Amino acid sequence: MSLDNLDIKILQLIQENAQLTIKEISQKINLSMTPTHDRIKRLEHEGIIEKYVTILNRKLLGNPLLVYCSITLDKQQKNHFVEFEEAIKQFPEVIECSIVSGNYDYLIKVIAKDMEAYNDFYQKKLSSLQSVAHISSSFVMSEVKNTTVIPLY
């Protein structure tokens, strides 16, 4: 995989606005529409462009509370990891989940409408998982930076 300057410009543009048309992109990078379209299709085919999404405002949609939870499993066994991961995938409140190194096993990002809703999620879903030994919650007071843009050099 080798990206040239035009590929990088295309990727920067569509990260900022995925609704740009081929015509608009081609005008911005000074390339005709057919080669611009071909480049985008190649980037999609190579998996560099995974998908196009719409980013919604969680606060305006009634989920202003953002919580990061550090999760430690009771045993470092494959079946515990599998059980936890399968359960987490079913919880719509969890918008991100990563296996991490360090003092805990997972870091999850949770959204909720308020503290009561988070507490309900915590007690009825998260802490009820058999494989979970410890949960530490950190409540976001203010977001300093929140972006989906990947830097391209």
matplotlib code that plots the C-alpha trace (Angstrom):
import matplotlib.pyplot as plt

x = [0.0, 1.5, -0.3, 0.6, -0.3, -3.6, -4.7, -3.8, -5.8, -8.8, -8.7, -8.4, -11.3, -13.7, -12.7, -13.9, -17.0, -18.0, -20.9, -18.6, -19.4, -16.8, -17.2, -16.4, -13.5, -12.0, -12.3, -10.6, -7.7, -7.5, -8.0, -10.8, -13.7, -12.9, -9.4, -10.8, -13.5, -11.0, -8.7, -11.6, -12.7, -9.1, -8.9, -12.1, -11.0, -7.7, -9.6, -8.1, -11.6, -13.5, -17.0, -18.8, -20.7, -22.8, -21.7, -24.6, -24.7, -25.2, -26.1, -28.9, -30.2, -30.4, -27.2, -25.0, -23.3, -20.0, -18.2, -15.0, -15.0, -11.9, -12.8, -10.8, -11.9, -11.8, -9.6, -7.4, -9.0, -10.2, -13.8, -14.0, -12.7, -15.2, -18.1, -17.3, -16.8, -20.0, -22.0, -20.5, -21.4, -25.0, -25.1, -26.1, -24.8, -21.2, -20.0, -16.3, -14.5, -10.8, -8.5, -5.7, -2.5, -1.8, -3.8, -7.0, -8.2, -10.7, -11.5, -15.1, -16.8, -20.4, -23.1, -26.2, -28.9, -28.1, -26.5, -29.6, -29.5, -25.8, -26.3, -29.0, -26.6, -23.9, -25.9, -28.2, -25.8, -22.1, -21.7, -24.0, -21.4, -19.9, -16.4, -16.2, -14.2, -13.7, -15.2, -13.8, -15.8, -14.5, -17.1, -16.2, -16.7, -15.7, -14.3, -11.2, -10.8, -13.2, -12.4, -12.6, -10.0, -6.8, -3.7, -2.2, 1.5]
y = [0.0, 3.2, 6.5, 9.5, 13.2, 13.0, 9.9, 11.7, 14.8, 12.7, 10.9, 14.2, 15.7, 12.7, 12.5, 16.1, 15.6, 12.1, 13.7, 15.4, 14.4, 13.0, 16.3, 18.3, 16.2, 16.3, 20.1, 20.4, 18.2, 19.5, 16.1, 15.0, 13.0, 9.6, 9.3, 10.7, 8.1, 5.3, 6.4, 6.4, 2.9, 1.7, 3.1, 1.3, -1.9, -1.9, -1.4, 2.0, 3.4, 1.0, 2.6, 5.9, 6.9, 9.8, 11.1, 11.9, 14.4, 12.1, 15.1, 16.3, 12.8, 12.5, 10.8, 13.5, 11.3, 9.8, 7.2, 5.3, 2.0, 0.0, -3.7, -6.5, -10.0, -12.5, -15.0, -14.6, -17.5, -17.6, -18.5, -15.5, -13.1, -14.6, -14.4, -10.8, -9.7, -11.4, -9.7, -6.3, -6.5, -6.7, -3.6, -0.5, 1.8, 0.6, 2.5, 1.3, -1.6, -2.3, -4.9, -3.0, -3.7, -2.5, -2.8, -3.9, -6.0, -3.8, -0.2, 0.6, 3.8, 4.1, 6.7, 7.2, 9.8, 10.4, 9.0, 6.9, 5.3, 4.6, 3.1, 0.9, -0.3, -0.8, -2.9, -4.9, -5.5, -4.8, -6.0, -9.0, -10.6, -13.6, -13.0, -9.4, -9.0, -5.2, -2.2, 1.3, 4.2, 7.6, 10.2, 12.7, 16.2, 17.9, 16.7, 18.5, 16.8, 14.4, 13.6, 10.7, 12.2, 10.1, 12.2, 11.6, 12.4]
z = [0.0, -1.1, -0.9, -3.0, -2.3, -4.2, -2.2, 1.0, -0.1, -1.0, 2.4, 4.3, 2.4, 3.0, 6.6, 7.0, 4.9, 3.6, 1.7, -0.8, -4.4, -6.7, -8.6, -5.5, -4.5, -8.1, -8.1, -4.8, -5.8, -9.4, -11.0, -13.4, -12.1, -13.5, -12.0, -8.7, -8.7, -9.6, -6.7, -4.2, -5.4, -5.1, -1.5, -0.7, -2.3, -0.4, 2.9, 3.6, 3.4, 5.6, 5.5, 5.5, 8.6, 10.0, 13.4, 15.6, 18.5, 21.5, 23.7, 21.5, 21.3, 25.0, 26.0, 27.5, 30.2, 29.0, 31.2, 30.7, 32.6, 33.4, 33.6, 35.3, 34.7, 37.5, 35.6, 32.6, 30.7, 27.1, 28.0, 30.3, 27.6, 25.1, 27.5, 28.4, 24.7, 23.5, 26.3, 25.7, 22.0, 23.0, 25.2, 23.1, 25.9, 25.1, 22.1, 22.3, 23.9, 23.8, 25.3, 27.0, 28.8, 32.3, 35.5, 33.9, 31.0, 29.1, 28.6, 27.6, 26.6, 27.8, 27.1, 29.1, 29.5, 33.2, 36.3, 37.1, 33.6, 34.0, 37.5, 36.0, 33.2, 35.8, 38.2, 35.8, 32.9, 33.6, 37.1, 36.5, 34.1, 35.8, 34.4, 35.8, 39.0, 39.2, 37.5, 37.9, 36.4, 35.3, 34.5, 31.7, 33.0, 29.7, 26.4, 25.3, 21.9, 20.2, 16.6, 14.1, 11.8, 11.4, 10.8, 7.4, 6.8]

ax = plt.figure().add_subplot(projection="3d")
ax.plot(x, y, z, "-o")
ax.set_aspect("equal")
plt.show()
